[in-house]
Amino acid sequence: MLETQRLRGPWPNVLLFVAIACVLMAVQWHIDARNVMHELGDFAANSLLVLDAKHLQLLYGNYSRIGVNHPGPAILYVLAAGEWLFHDVLHIAPSPFSGQLLAVCLYSAAWFTLIFAMLRRFTGAILPALLFTTVFIAAIGLLEPSVYLGIWFPDLYILPFSAVLVALSRLAHGRMDAMRAMAVASGFVINGHVSFIPMLGVMLIVMLAANWWISRGDRSMRILSKDFLRRHRREILIACAILFVFFIPILILTVTQFPGPLFEYIKFGRNDKHNSLGAALTFIGVYWKSGYAWAWGVALALVLIGGLRAPARNGGHDALRDARAFGIAFIAATLALLYYAKVGVDHLEFVYVGLFYYSVPALAGALLVMYVYQAMRWERKALLAGAVVVAAVIGTWPSLSKPVFYNDGYEIRGSAQIYDQLRKLPGSGRIVFDIKGDGMAWEYVWGDVAALLLYARRQGNDLICINDHWHVLFTRSGQCRPEELDTPRRFFVHPTRIRGLLGSDPDLEGQRLLLYRHGRTIEPVVYTTMQAQKDVFRKILGKGWSDVDYEFAWTTAPVAEINLPADPQRSSLYLDLGSFLPEKNYSQHLDVFVDGKAAGSWDFDRFEPRRQIKVDLGQDPGAARHIELKLAHPVSPKQYRLSLDDRPLGVSLYGIR
């Protein structure tokens, strides 16, 4: 009795949560959280919502690229709690976003602990549960390293979806001991992305069908029977009540803003083109592409089909039965993703939309190790299990210690500069930001504009609203009202990267943004593009260039030549250049020489990878000119394992004026 009580006590769960949380927070602090953060893009857009959540006023979920918000704000409230606790109250985090990053550590630790707690209950012992959990932690990090510390929403779905799968496996044999955990985890993923509603529906149908088949010989475990539902009505009702809480925000919005968000989701689904079955299967295969994932997935399948027997302590048959229930849950998740890829994903090249599915191969690896442990008849197998736990913990470090690949989105500077310019403008009311409908600027300015709006909000100033051709990213309260548009404080926004395409200087400039007052006539500058005039470039490009068969040509040597024929009408020269930057901290320096004389220097980095540069042609710009582009750091994609291309690439030429 004493041993049973000890195993059922909360302390192992509490200790594991504290251990994982402390490690994650220490690593997060060392990598990013100790710094003052100025988020942009996705992270600034989410922080605008977090500010509402801190005042308990948020009903919307995170934004969707299809133009609507997702069903609920559960994850955003977690981030808001971290910002409030670690930055506002404890003053540990040096910036609000640092507090959100620390909240992610607690969020991840909570899901890992929940998975451990469920396995403890299923197996009746700590060691198998710890073995399963540590192997899962190591495996999921191999597949998606950003899962530990990442604050990008596709990463934040992975762990609650993993918990859903662990809990869902119990339904195969009619066990209701994980219903509450499944309800909580399901609520988080559904709040995070609307696509989980149909996917979890598919998974539930598969599990109920499996349960129906399995219970042919024992009707007492058949879930879809009156007797079963009556016996387990309390657990089922509690789980339904928990899940209902997560739907309250969308129900309120449906009533107050009828027909509400659900109508928008349905409308998008009706307009979506379906993908072929082959393309959908290929999409699923992406998440098994790692050799080790394939290996342990195949090994687990063979074990479940062949059926190793565990010793009699757990009944042998029960261990195999539970493992096969996991296998059914994996099949259910695979069919759900197949359905989503077939009818719900508009662009299958966006691999991030299915990152949550990495939980399947990771859980498969953990299940394989735990089941082999249970099937072993060696008296000292606990020592081997302990060694595997230690190895799994050590093996987690390479993935854990790497910064997430998108943490450059935390580092924007310059908001204060342009904010001060805008704040000093004469007049009253919010400043209106428009964007041209040609789509030329959208992808290059929205992230910086989101950062600017967030900076203003953090100063307690609702300074700016966004109007035409923007996106729901900026929150509905940030959108201009019709009566706000009749104002002289109205600007079109362009990125600094197209400065050379605009014939006039901006009214305001800062943070990679050019602001032109509404009503100004701006004549666009027309470049001769390589895509449209390939023969022109074949005549003027000399040594050091790739072929001009595409929309641009690369420099493929440290020095690349341009030979301009005489043209008495030529008064200046502009080049539209991009750059090859194999990693986010890489930069490229360019020096240009005209007939051997220095004509200018430029730097390209991740903040300005493409530029329109003006080349000084000297006193007689219409004369024939020999131009040399000298690159300081040309590098090949092969060096960085990006492709087999071993050419030293520097800058790419798109057009000339």
C-alpha positions as CSV (number, residue, x, y, z in Angstrom):
1,M,0.0,0.0,0.0
2,L,2.8,2.4,0.8
3,E,4.5,1.8,-2.5
4,T,1.2,2.4,-4.4
5,Q,0.6,5.6,-2.6
6,R,4.1,6.8,-3.3
7,L,3.7,6.0,-7.0
8,R,0.4,7.8,-7.1
9,G,1.7,10.9,-5.3
10,P,2.3,14.2,-7.2
11,W,6.0,14.7,-6.2
12,P,7.6,12.8,-9.2
13,N,5.5,15.0,-11.5
14,V,6.4,18.2,-9.7
15,L,10.1,17.4,-9.5
16,L,10.2,16.6,-13.2
17,F,8.4,19.8,-14.1
18,V,10.7,21.9,-12.0
19,A,13.8,20.2,-13.5
20,I,12.7,20.6,-17.1
21,A,11.5,24.2,-16.5
22,C,14.8,25.2,-14.8
23,V,16.9,23.8,-17.6
24,L,14.8,25.3,-20.4
25,M,14.7,28.7,-18.7
26,A,18.5,28.7,-18.1
27,V,19.2,27.9,-21.7
28,Q,16.6,30.4,-23.0
29,W,18.1,33.1,-20.7
30,H,21.6,32.4,-22.0
31,I,20.5,32.4,-25.7
32,D,17.9,35.2,-25.9
33,A,15.8,36.1,-22.9
34,R,18.6,38.1,-21.1
35,N,18.6,40.6,-24.0
36,V,16.3,43.5,-24.6
37,M,14.0,42.3,-27.4
38,H,12.3,44.3,-30.1
39,E,10.1,41.8,-31.9
40,L,8.9,42.2,-35.5
41,G,6.8,40.2,-38.0
42,D,4.9,37.2,-36.6
43,F,6.1,37.9,-33.1
44,A,5.1,41.6,-33.1
45,A,1.7,40.7,-34.5
46,N,1.2,38.2,-31.7
47,S,2.5,40.6,-29.1
48,L,-0.2,43.1,-30.2
49,L,-2.7,40.4,-29.2
50,V,-0.8,39.6,-26.0
51,L,-1.3,43.2,-24.9
52,D,-5.1,42.7,-25.1
53,A,-4.8,39.4,-23.3
54,K,-2.9,41.1,-20.4
55,H,-6.1,43.2,-19.9
56,L,-8.3,40.1,-20.2
57,Q,-9.9,41.6,-23.3
58,L,-8.7,39.1,-25.9
59,L,-11.2,36.7,-27.6
60,Y,-9.4,36.2,-30.9
61,G,-6.7,33.6,-31.5
62,N,-3.5,34.2,-33.4
63,Y,-3.7,35.5,-36.9
64,S,-3.9,33.3,-40.0
65,R,-2.4,34.1,-43.4
66,I,-5.9,33.5,-45.0
67,G,-7.1,36.7,-43.4
68,V,-8.9,35.6,-40.2
69,N,-7.9,34.8,-36.6
70,H,-7.8,31.2,-35.3
71,P,-10.5,30.0,-32.8
72,G,-9.1,31.0,-29.5
73,P,-6.5,32.8,-27.4
74,A,-5.3,30.0,-25.0
75,I,-1.7,30.1,-26.0
76,L,-1.7,33.9,-26.2
77,Y,-2.9,34.1,-22.6
78,V,0.1,31.8,-21.6
79,L,2.5,34.3,-23.3
80,A,0.6,37.2,-21.7
81,A,1.0,35.6,-18.3
82,G,4.8,35.2,-18.8
83,E,5.1,38.9,-19.9
84,W,3.1,40.0,-16.9
85,L,4.9,37.8,-14.3
86,F,8.5,37.9,-15.4
87,H,8.6,41.5,-16.8
88,D,5.9,43.5,-15.1
89,V,5.8,42.0,-11.6
90,L,9.2,40.2,-10.9
91,H,11.2,42.5,-13.2
92,I,13.4,39.5,-14.1
93,A,13.0,39.8,-17.9
94,P,14.7,42.9,-19.4
95,S,11.9,43.3,-22.0
96,P,8.3,42.3,-22.3
97,F,9.1,39.8,-25.1
98,S,11.8,38.2,-22.9
99,G,9.0,37.4,-20.4
100,Q,7.1,35.6,-23.2
101,L,10.1,33.6,-24.0
102,L,10.4,32.4,-20.4
103,A,6.7,31.5,-20.5
104,V,7.4,29.2,-23.4
105,C,9.8,27.3,-21.1
106,L,7.0,26.7,-18.6
107,Y,4.6,25.8,-21.4
108,S,7.0,23.2,-22.8
109,A,7.8,21.8,-19.4
110,A,4.1,21.4,-18.6
111,W,3.4,19.3,-21.7
112,F,6.4,17.1,-21.1
113,T,5.3,16.6,-17.5
114,L,1.7,15.8,-18.6
115,I,3.0,13.1,-20.9
116,F,5.1,11.7,-18.1
117,A,2.2,11.8,-15.7
118,M,-0.1,9.9,-18.2
119,L,2.6,7.2,-18.8
120,R,3.0,6.8,-15.0
121,R,-0.7,6.2,-14.7
122,F,-0.8,3.8,-17.6
123,T,2.3,1.7,-16.6
124,G,1.9,2.0,-12.8
125,A,5.7,2.7,-12.5
126,I,8.0,5.7,-12.7
127,L,10.9,4.2,-14.6
128,P,9.1,3.2,-17.8
129,A,7.3,6.5,-17.8
130,L,10.6,8.4,-17.4
131,L,12.2,6.3,-20.1
132,F,9.4,7.0,-22.5
133,T,9.4,10.8,-21.7
134,T,13.2,11.3,-22.0
135,V,13.4,9.4,-25.2
136,F,10.5,11.4,-26.6
137,I,12.1,14.7,-25.6
138,A,15.4,13.7,-27.3
139,A,13.6,12.4,-30.4
140,I,11.3,15.4,-30.9
141,G,14.4,17.6,-30.6
142,L,16.2,15.7,-33.4
143,L,13.2,16.2,-35.6
144,E,12.3,19.8,-34.8
145,P,14.9,21.5,-32.5
146,S,12.8,24.6,-32.1
147,V,10.2,22.7,-30.1
148,Y,11.9,23.3,-26.8
149,L,12.2,27.1,-26.8
150,G,10.5,28.2,-30.0
151,I,7.7,30.8,-29.7
152,W,6.5,30.4,-33.3
153,F,3.0,29.0,-33.3
154,P,3.7,26.0,-35.5
155,D,6.2,25.0,-32.9
156,L,3.8,25.6,-30.0
157,Y,1.3,23.1,-31.4
158,I,3.7,20.1,-31.3
159,L,3.7,19.3,-27.6
160,P,-0.1,19.6,-26.9
161,F,-0.7,17.5,-30.0
162,S,1.7,14.9,-28.6
163,A,-0.3,14.9,-25.4
164,V,-3.5,14.4,-27.4
165,L,-2.0,11.4,-29.1
166,V,-0.9,9.8,-25.8
167,A,-4.3,10.3,-24.2
168,L,-6.2,9.3,-27.4
169,S,-4.5,5.9,-27.4
170,R,-6.5,4.9,-24.3
171,L,-9.8,5.0,-26.2
172,A,-8.8,1.9,-28.3
173,H,-9.7,-0.3,-25.3
174,G,-12.3,1.9,-23.8
175,R,-10.2,3.5,-21.0
176,M,-11.3,6.9,-19.8
177,D,-8.3,7.6,-17.5
178,A,-6.9,10.3,-19.8
179,M,-10.0,12.1,-20.8
180,R,-9.3,15.3,-18.9
181,A,-5.8,15.5,-20.2
182,M,-7.0,15.0,-23.8
183,A,-9.6,17.7,-23.3
184,V,-7.0,20.3,-22.2
185,A,-4.5,19.4,-24.9
186,S,-7.3,19.4,-27.6
187,G,-8.4,22.8,-26.4
188,F,-5.0,24.3,-26.8
189,V,-4.4,22.9,-30.3
190,I,-7.9,23.9,-31.5
191,N,-7.5,27.4,-30.1
192,G,-4.2,27.6,-31.9
193,H,-5.4,26.5,-35.4
194,V,-8.9,25.9,-36.8
195,S,-7.7,22.9,-38.9
196,F,-7.4,20.8,-35.7
197,I,-11.2,20.7,-35.4
198,P,-11.6,18.5,-38.4
199,M,-8.4,16.6,-37.8
200,L,-9.2,15.7,-34.2
201,G,-12.6,14.7,-35.5
202,V,-11.0,12.3,-38.0
203,M,-8.8,10.9,-35.2
204,L,-11.7,10.4,-32.9
205,I,-13.7,8.6,-35.6
206,V,-10.8,6.3,-36.2
207,M,-10.3,5.5,-32.6
208,L,-14.0,4.8,-32.0
209,A,-14.1,2.6,-35.0
210,A,-11.0,0.7,-33.7
211,N,-12.7,0.4,-30.3
212,W,-15.9,-1.0,-31.9
213,W,-13.8,-3.6,-33.6
214,I,-11.7,-4.5,-30.6
215,S,-14.7,-4.7,-28.3
216,R,-16.4,-7.5,-30.3
217,G,-15.4,-10.0,-27.6
218,D,-15.9,-7.7,-24.6
219,R,-18.9,-5.3,-25.0
220,S,-18.1,-3.8,-21.6
221,M,-15.3,-1.7,-23.2
222,R,-17.4,-0.5,-26.2
223,I,-17.5,3.3,-26.0
224,L,-20.5,3.7,-28.3
225,S,-22.9,1.8,-26.1
226,K,-25.5,3.0,-23.6
227,D,-24.1,1.0,-20.7
228,F,-20.5,2.3,-21.2
229,L,-21.7,5.9,-21.6
230,R,-23.8,5.6,-18.4
231,R,-20.9,4.1,-16.4
232,H,-18.4,6.7,-17.5
233,R,-20.7,9.7,-17.9
234,R,-18.9,11.7,-15.2
235,E,-15.5,11.6,-16.9
236,I,-17.0,12.2,-20.3
237,L,-19.1,15.2,-19.0
238,I,-16.1,16.7,-17.2
239,A,-13.9,16.4,-20.3
240,C,-16.7,17.9,-22.5
241,A,-17.0,20.8,-20.0
242,I,-13.2,21.4,-20.1
243,L,-13.2,21.4,-23.9
244,F,-16.3,23.7,-23.9
245,V,-14.3,26.4,-22.0
246,F,-11.9,26.6,-25.0
247,F,-14.8,27.3,-27.3
248,I,-16.3,30.1,-25.3
249,P,-14.4,32.9,-27.1
250,I,-15.5,31.8,-30.5
251,L,-19.1,31.4,-29.4
252,I,-19.1,34.9,-28.0
253,L,-17.7,36.2,-31.3
254,T,-20.3,34.3,-33.3
255,V,-23.1,35.9,-31.3
256,T,-21.7,39.4,-31.1
257,Q,-20.3,39.5,-34.7
258,F,-22.6,37.1,-36.5
259,P,-22.0,35.0,-38.5
260,G,-18.6,35.2,-36.9
261,P,-15.2,33.4,-37.5
262,L,-16.7,30.0,-38.2
263,F,-18.4,31.3,-41.3
264,E,-15.0,32.6,-42.5
265,Y,-13.4,29.3,-42.0
266,I,-16.1,27.4,-43.9
267,K,-16.0,30.0,-46.7
268,F,-12.2,29.5,-47.1
269,G,-12.6,25.7,-47.0
270,R,-15.2,25.8,-49.8
271,N,-12.9,27.9,-52.0
272,D,-9.8,25.8,-51.4
273,K,-8.5,23.5,-54.2
274,H,-8.0,19.9,-53.3
275,N,-4.6,18.2,-53.7
276,S,-4.0,14.8,-55.2
277,L,-3.7,11.8,-53.0
278,G,-0.1,11.2,-54.2
279,A,0.9,14.8,-53.3
280,A,-0.7,14.5,-49.9
281,L,1.1,11.2,-49.2
282,T,4.4,12.9,-50.3
283,F,3.7,15.7,-47.9
284,I,3.3,13.3,-45.0
285,G,6.5,11.5,-46.0
286,V,8.4,14.8,-45.4
287,Y,8.0,14.3,-41.6
288,W,9.6,10.8,-41.8
289,K,12.5,11.9,-44.0
290,S,15.1,11.5,-41.3
291,G,16.8,8.1,-41.5
292,Y,16.4,7.4,-37.8
293,A,12.7,8.3,-37.9
294,W,12.2,5.7,-40.6
295,A,14.3,3.2,-38.8
296,W,12.5,3.3,-35.5
297,G,9.1,3.6,-37.2
298,V,9.6,0.4,-39.1
299,A,11.1,-1.3,-36.1
300,L,8.0,-0.4,-34.0
301,A,5.7,-1.6,-36.7
302,L,7.4,-5.0,-36.8
303,V,7.3,-5.3,-33.0
304,L,3.6,-4.4,-32.9
305,I,2.8,-6.8,-35.7
306,G,5.0,-9.6,-34.4
307,G,4.2,-9.0,-30.7
308,L,7.0,-9.4,-28.2
309,R,5.7,-10.6,-24.9
310,A,6.4,-8.8,-21.6
311,P,6.9,-10.6,-18.3
312,A,3.8,-11.4,-16.3
313,R,4.2,-8.5,-13.8
314,N,2.1,-6.3,-16.1
315,G,0.3,-9.2,-17.6
316,G,2.4,-9.3,-20.7
317,H,-0.6,-9.0,-22.9
318,D,-1.6,-5.6,-21.4
319,A,1.8,-4.1,-22.3
320,L,1.4,-5.3,-25.9
321,R,-2.2,-4.3,-26.0
322,D,-1.3,-0.7,-24.8
323,A,1.5,-0.5,-27.3
324,R,-0.8,-1.5,-30.1
325,A,-3.3,1.1,-28.9
326,F,-0.5,3.7,-29.5
327,G,-0.1,2.3,-33.0
328,I,-3.7,2.9,-33.7
329,A,-3.4,6.4,-32.5
330,F,-0.5,7.0,-34.8
331,I,-2.5,5.7,-37.7
332,A,-5.4,8.0,-36.7
333,A,-3.0,11.0,-36.7
334,T,-1.6,10.0,-40.1
335,L,-5.1,9.7,-41.6
336,A,-6.0,13.0,-40.1
337,L,-3.0,14.7,-41.6
338,L,-3.6,12.9,-44.9
339,Y,-7.2,14.4,-44.9
340,Y,-5.8,17.8,-44.1
341,A,-3.2,17.7,-46.8
342,K,-5.7,16.4,-49.3
343,V,-8.5,19.0,-48.8
344,G,-7.2,21.7,-46.4
345,V,-3.7,22.7,-47.2
346,D,-3.6,25.2,-50.1
347,H,0.2,25.1,-50.6
348,L,1.9,21.8,-49.7
349,E,5.3,23.4,-50.0
350,F,4.5,25.1,-46.7
351,V,6.0,22.3,-44.6
352,Y,5.5,24.3,-41.4
353,V,1.7,23.7,-41.5
354,G,2.3,20.1,-40.4
355,L,5.1,20.4,-37.9
356,F,2.8,19.0,-35.2
357,Y,2.9,15.6,-37.0
358,Y,6.6,15.3,-35.9
359,S,5.0,14.0,-32.6
360,V,4.2,10.8,-34.4
361,P,7.7,9.6,-35.2
362,A,9.0,11.0,-31.9
363,L,6.4,9.1,-29.9
364,A,7.0,6.0,-32.0
365,G,10.7,6.1,-31.0
366,A,9.8,6.5,-27.3
367,L,7.2,3.7,-27.5
368,L,9.6,1.4,-29.1
369,V,12.3,1.9,-26.4
370,M,9.8,1.6,-23.5
371,Y,8.1,-1.5,-24.9
372,V,11.4,-3.3,-25.5
373,Y,12.3,-2.4,-21.9
374,Q,9.0,-4.0,-20.7
375,A,9.5,-7.1,-22.8
376,M,13.1,-7.7,-21.5
377,R,13.5,-10.5,-19.0
378,W,16.8,-9.4,-17.6
379,E,16.8,-8.9,-13.8
380,R,19.0,-5.8,-14.0
381,K,17.2,-4.1,-16.9
382,A,16.5,-1.1,-14.6
383,L,20.2,-0.3,-14.9
384,L,20.0,-0.4,-18.6
385,A,16.9,1.8,-18.6
386,G,18.7,4.3,-16.3
387,A,21.6,4.4,-18.7
388,V,19.2,5.1,-21.6
389,V,17.5,7.9,-19.7
390,V,20.9,9.5,-19.0
391,A,21.9,9.1,-22.7
392,A,18.6,10.6,-23.9
393,V,19.1,13.6,-21.6
394,I,22.7,14.1,-22.9
395,G,21.5,13.6,-26.4
396,T,19.0,16.4,-26.1
397,W,21.7,19.0,-25.5
398,P,22.8,19.6,-29.1
399,S,19.2,20.4,-30.2
400,L,18.4,22.4,-27.0
401,S,21.5,24.6,-27.0
402,K,21.0,25.9,-30.6
403,P,19.1,29.2,-31.0
404,V,15.9,28.8,-32.9
405,F,16.3,29.6,-36.6
406,Y,13.9,32.5,-36.5
407,N,15.3,34.4,-33.5
408,D,16.5,37.2,-35.8
409,G,12.8,38.2,-35.6
410,Y,13.4,39.3,-32.0
411,E,16.1,41.8,-32.9
412,I,14.6,44.7,-34.8
413,R,15.9,48.2,-34.0
414,G,14.9,51.6,-35.1
415,S,11.2,51.7,-34.0
416,A,11.9,54.6,-31.6
417,Q,13.4,56.7,-34.4
418,I,10.5,56.6,-36.8
419,Y,8.0,56.6,-33.9
420,D,9.4,60.0,-32.7
421,Q,9.1,61.4,-36.2
422,L,5.4,60.3,-36.5
423,R,4.6,61.5,-33.0
424,K,5.8,65.0,-33.8
425,L,3.6,65.4,-36.9
426,P,1.0,68.2,-36.5
427,G,-2.6,67.3,-36.2
428,S,-4.6,64.9,-34.2
429,G,-6.1,61.4,-34.6
430,R,-4.4,58.2,-35.6
431,I,-2.0,58.3,-38.5
432,V,-3.3,56.2,-41.5
433,F,-1.0,53.7,-43.2
434,D,-1.9,52.5,-46.7
435,I,-0.1,50.2,-49.0
436,K,-0.3,50.0,-52.8
437,G,-2.6,47.3,-54.1
438,D,0.0,46.0,-56.6
439,G,1.5,43.8,-53.9
440,M,5.0,45.0,-54.5
441,A,5.6,46.2,-51.0
442,W,3.5,43.9,-48.7
443,E,5.9,41.1,-47.9
444,Y,8.8,43.6,-47.3
445,V,7.0,46.1,-44.9
446,W,4.4,44.3,-42.9
447,G,6.9,42.9,-40.3
448,D,8.4,46.3,-39.7
449,V,5.0,48.0,-39.5
450,A,3.9,45.4,-37.0
451,A,7.0,46.2,-34.9
452,L,6.2,49.9,-35.2
453,L,2.6,49.5,-34.1
454,L,3.7,47.4,-31.2
455,Y,6.3,49.9,-30.1
456,A,3.7,52.6,-30.1
457,R,1.3,50.5,-28.1
458,R,4.0,49.7,-25.6
459,Q,4.4,53.5,-25.1
460,G,0.7,53.7,-24.4
461,N,0.0,55.5,-27.6
462,D,-2.5,54.2,-30.2
463,L,-0.7,56.3,-32.8
464,I,-1.3,54.4,-36.1
465,C,-4.1,52.5,-37.9
466,I,-3.7,50.4,-41.0
467,N,-6.1,50.8,-44.0
468,D,-6.0,49.4,-47.5
469,H,-4.3,46.2,-48.6
470,W,-3.1,45.2,-45.2
471,H,-3.9,42.1,-43.2
472,V,-5.7,40.9,-40.0
473,L,-2.2,40.5,-38.5
474,F,-2.4,43.9,-36.9
475,T,-5.5,43.1,-34.8
476,R,-8.9,44.4,-35.6
477,S,-8.6,47.4,-33.2
478,G,-5.6,48.4,-35.3
479,Q,-7.6,48.8,-38.5
480,C,-8.7,52.3,-39.5
481,R,-12.4,53.3,-39.1
482,P,-14.0,55.1,-42.1
483,E,-14.1,58.4,-40.3
484,E,-10.3,58.3,-39.7
485,L,-9.4,58.3,-43.4
486,D,-10.1,62.0,-44.1
487,T,-6.9,63.3,-42.6
488,P,-3.6,64.8,-43.9
489,R,-1.9,62.4,-41.5
490,R,-2.1,59.6,-44.1
491,F,0.8,57.8,-45.8
492,F,1.7,55.1,-48.3
493,V,4.3,52.7,-47.0
494,H,7.2,51.3,-49.1
495,P,10.3,49.3,-48.1
496,T,13.7,51.0,-48.4
497,R,14.8,48.2,-50.7
498,I,12.8,49.7,-53.6
499,R,14.1,53.3,-53.1
500,G,15.8,53.0,-56.5
501,L,12.5,52.3,-58.1
502,L,10.8,55.4,-56.7
503,G,11.5,58.7,-58.4
504,S,11.0,61.0,-55.3
505,D,12.4,61.2,-51.8
506,P,10.1,60.1,-49.0
507,D,8.4,62.4,-46.5
508,L,9.5,60.3,-43.6
509,E,12.0,57.4,-43.3
510,G,13.1,54.9,-40.7
511,Q,13.2,51.3,-39.7
512,R,13.5,50.1,-43.3
513,L,10.3,52.0,-44.2
514,L,9.7,54.9,-46.6
515,L,6.6,57.0,-46.0
516,Y,5.0,59.0,-48.8
517,R,2.2,61.4,-47.9
518,H,-1.2,60.4,-49.4
519,G,-1.9,62.3,-52.6
520,R,1.7,62.8,-53.8
521,T,2.3,61.7,-57.4
522,I,5.3,59.3,-57.4
523,E,6.5,58.3,-60.8
524,P,8.0,54.8,-60.6
525,V,11.4,54.3,-62.1
526,V,11.5,51.7,-64.8
527,Y,14.4,49.2,-64.9
528,T,15.4,47.1,-67.8
529,T,15.0,43.7,-66.3
530,M,16.9,40.6,-67.1
531,Q,13.6,38.7,-67.2
532,A,12.3,40.9,-70.0
533,Q,15.5,41.8,-71.9
534,K,17.9,38.8,-71.7
535,D,19.7,39.8,-75.0
536,V,20.6,43.2,-73.6
537,F,22.4,41.6,-70.7
538,R,24.1,38.9,-72.8
539,K,25.8,41.8,-74.6
540,I,27.0,43.8,-71.6
541,L,27.9,41.1,-69.0
542,G,31.5,40.0,-69.2
543,K,33.5,37.6,-67.1
544,G,32.4,36.4,-63.7
545,W,28.6,36.0,-64.4
546,S,26.3,33.0,-64.6
547,D,23.9,32.4,-67.5
548,V,21.2,35.0,-68.0
549,D,18.5,32.5,-68.8
550,Y,16.5,33.3,-65.7
551,E,15.2,36.5,-64.0
552,F,18.6,37.2,-62.6
553,A,22.3,36.3,-63.0
554,W,24.8,35.5,-60.2
555,T,28.3,36.7,-59.9
556,T,30.4,33.5,-59.9
557,A,33.8,34.8,-59.2
558,P,35.4,37.4,-56.9
559,V,35.2,39.9,-59.7
560,A,32.4,40.3,-62.2
561,E,32.5,42.6,-65.2
562,I,29.9,44.8,-67.0
563,N,30.9,46.5,-70.2
564,L,28.7,49.5,-71.1
565,P,28.8,50.7,-74.7
566,A,28.8,54.5,-75.3
567,D,25.4,56.2,-75.0
568,P,25.3,60.0,-75.1
569,Q,21.8,59.9,-73.5
570,R,23.1,58.1,-70.4
571,S,23.4,60.3,-67.3
572,S,23.5,57.8,-64.5
573,L,23.5,54.1,-63.8
574,Y,21.5,52.1,-61.2
575,L,21.8,48.3,-60.6
576,D,19.1,46.2,-59.0
577,L,21.1,43.7,-56.9
578,G,20.3,40.8,-54.6
579,S,22.8,38.8,-52.5
580,F,23.6,35.2,-51.5
581,L,23.5,35.0,-47.7
582,P,23.8,31.4,-46.6
583,E,22.9,32.1,-43.0
584,K,21.3,34.9,-41.0
585,N,24.5,36.4,-39.6
586,Y,26.2,36.4,-43.0
587,S,26.9,39.7,-44.8
588,Q,28.4,40.5,-48.2
589,H,30.5,43.5,-49.0
590,L,30.6,44.9,-52.6
591,D,33.0,47.4,-54.1
592,V,32.4,48.8,-57.6
593,F,35.1,50.2,-59.8
594,V,34.5,52.2,-63.1
595,D,37.5,52.1,-65.4
596,G,39.7,51.2,-62.4
597,K,38.4,54.0,-60.2
598,A,36.4,53.4,-57.0
599,A,32.7,54.2,-57.6
600,G,31.0,53.1,-54.4
601,S,30.8,50.4,-51.7
602,W,27.7,48.6,-50.3
603,D,26.9,46.0,-47.7
604,F,24.1,43.3,-47.9
605,D,22.8,41.5,-44.9
606,R,19.6,39.8,-43.8
607,F,17.9,43.1,-43.1
608,E,18.7,44.4,-46.6
609,P,19.5,41.5,-48.9
610,R,18.4,43.3,-52.0
611,R,19.3,46.9,-53.0
612,Q,19.1,49.3,-55.9
613,I,22.5,51.0,-56.0
614,K,23.7,54.1,-57.9
615,V,27.1,53.7,-59.6
616,D,29.1,56.9,-60.1
617,L,30.1,57.0,-63.8
618,G,32.4,60.0,-63.5
619,Q,32.4,63.2,-65.5
620,D,31.4,61.7,-68.9
621,P,28.7,59.2,-68.0
622,G,27.7,58.6,-71.7
623,A,31.2,57.2,-72.6
624,A,31.9,53.5,-72.9
625,R,32.6,52.1,-69.4
626,H,34.3,49.0,-68.0
627,I,32.7,48.2,-64.6
628,E,34.0,45.7,-62.1
629,L,32.0,44.3,-59.1
630,K,34.4,43.0,-56.5
631,L,33.0,40.8,-53.8
632,A,34.6,40.4,-50.4
633,H,33.1,37.1,-49.4
634,P,31.7,35.0,-52.3
635,V,30.7,31.6,-51.0
636,S,29.1,28.5,-52.6
637,P,25.9,26.9,-51.5
638,K,27.7,23.6,-51.3
639,Q,29.9,24.9,-48.5
640,Y,26.8,25.3,-46.3
641,R,25.2,22.1,-47.5
642,L,22.4,24.0,-49.1
643,S,22.8,22.4,-52.5
644,L,25.4,20.7,-54.7
645,D,26.2,24.1,-56.4
646,D,29.9,24.7,-55.8
647,R,30.1,28.1,-57.5
648,P,31.2,31.1,-55.4
649,L,28.1,33.3,-55.4
650,G,28.1,36.9,-54.4
651,V,25.4,39.2,-55.7
652,S,22.6,38.7,-58.3
653,L,21.7,41.2,-61.0
654,Y,18.0,41.6,-61.7
655,G,17.9,44.8,-63.7
656,I,19.7,48.0,-64.8
657,R,18.7,51.6,-65.3
